[in-house]
Amino acid sequence: MTDRPEDAFFTLHADLPREGPGETADVAWAAELAGLKPDARILDAASGPGGDIGALLRAAPSGHVTAIDLHAPFIIAAQARWGVDARVTLLTGDMTAPEGPFDFIWCAGAVYFLGVEAALRAWTPRLAPGGVIAFSEPCLFTDTPSEGALAFWEGYPRLTDAAGIAAQVAAAGFTTLATRRIGDIGWESYFRPMEARIARLRPGADAALSAVLDQAEAEIALWRAHRAETGYLLSLVSPA
Ligand SMILES: C[S@@+](CC[C@H](N)C(=O)[O-])C[C@H]1O[C@@H](n2cnc3c(N)ncnc32)[C@H](O)[C@@H]1O
């Protein structure tokens, strides 16, 4: 193999069931609290390979899910799983582009690319009356985080705690209806398939790929060591 660093990254990340932490129960929690109707129009913003599409359809069996991601190979992977389902539209593009209107915007592990305030402002005109948004965002669960906990997010400049996230939500003109931490099952649903893939890729990996595999293993170890101090907070929000 002669991977460049970015190719090596996607060699590791291709064909994983999901690209960030989360589980079916997170979607069910948000959908139930949101009072989602069976025919809800849903946006899965930055869907990755579509790991949450099944849970979103279970929450709205006669609804429609528009799933969009910037990285075309993830959408191609989602196509293989959901391409024949008429309830699903798969798009390559920016997560703020689909015009809607949507009853529910779901964004797992990707609002940090834009920032909470910017993402919510961009989605405001895309929400149907009564529509809600659920998103997960890096969060500190302690006032005294260790260096390891801070290092896990690699200096993410907006890293804050639950009150800080709620303040960003309010600044965008939204109210926080409820929050919950993404639990260990959600994180392991992301990390365990990645570990299996690392083990498969190790033999014969070139220097670029080895570096990416080392980094991924270090990230997994860092989260396991500091998971009481930091993680993702899932917030359910509605326009104020
Ligand atoms: C941590 S992954 C989460 C993916 C998916 N929600 C999941 O939980 O499996 C973040 C995703 O955001 C996508 N992404 C980043 N910026 C984006 C943007 N502006 N519009 C659409 N997708 C974006 C990346 O391509 C990547 O698939």
The ligand as a MOL file (V3000), in Angstrom:
LIG
                    3D

  0  0  0     0  0            999 V3000
M  V30 BEGIN CTAB
M  V30 COUNTS 27 29 0 0 0
M  V30 BEGIN ATOM
M  V30 1 C -18.1910 12.2510 13.0690 0
M  V30 2 S -18.9290 11.9680 11.4720 0 CHG=1
M  V30 3 C -20.6080 11.5520 11.9340 0
M  V30 4 C -21.3700 10.8680 10.8360 0
M  V30 5 C -22.7470 10.2960 11.2150 0
M  V30 6 N -23.6690 11.3100 11.6850 0
M  V30 7 C -22.6110 9.1990 12.2430 0
M  V30 8 O -22.9180 9.4130 13.4200 0
M  V30 9 O -22.1820 8.1010 11.8470 0 CHG=-1
M  V30 10 C -19.0450 13.5950 10.8170 0
M  V30 11 C -19.5660 13.6530 9.3870 0
M  V30 12 O -19.7960 15.0110 9.0340 0
M  V30 13 C -19.5670 15.1290 7.6370 0
M  V30 14 N -19.4970 16.5710 7.3690 0
M  V30 15 C -18.5970 17.4810 7.8340 0
M  V30 16 N -18.9470 18.7200 7.4530 0
M  V30 17 C -20.0790 18.6060 6.7140 0
M  V30 18 C -20.9420 19.5380 6.0510 0
M  V30 19 N -20.6880 20.8440 6.0720 0
M  V30 20 N -22.0280 19.0520 5.4170 0
M  V30 21 C -22.2850 17.7280 5.3780 0
M  V30 22 N -21.5240 16.8010 5.9930 0
M  V30 23 C -20.4370 17.2260 6.6670 0
M  V30 24 C -18.3290 14.2890 7.4120 0
M  V30 25 O -18.1600 13.9460 6.0640 0
M  V30 26 C -18.6250 13.0970 8.3220 0
M  V30 27 O -19.3080 12.0800 7.6240 0
M  V30 END ATOM
M  V30 BEGIN BOND
M  V30 1 1 1 2
M  V30 2 1 2 3
M  V30 3 1 2 10
M  V30 4 1 3 4
M  V30 5 1 4 5
M  V30 6 1 5 6
M  V30 7 1 5 7
M  V30 8 2 7 8
M  V30 9 1 7 9
M  V30 10 1 10 11
M  V30 11 1 11 12
M  V30 12 1 11 26
M  V30 13 1 12 13
M  V30 14 1 13 14
M  V30 15 1 13 24
M  V30 16 1 14 15
M  V30 17 1 14 23
M  V30 18 2 15 16
M  V30 19 1 16 17
M  V30 20 1 17 18
M  V30 21 2 17 23
M  V30 22 1 18 19
M  V30 23 2 18 20
M  V30 24 1 20 21
M  V30 25 2 21 22
M  V30 26 1 22 23
M  V30 27 1 24 25
M  V30 28 1 24 26
M  V30 29 1 26 27
M  V30 END BOND
M  V30 END CTAB
M  END
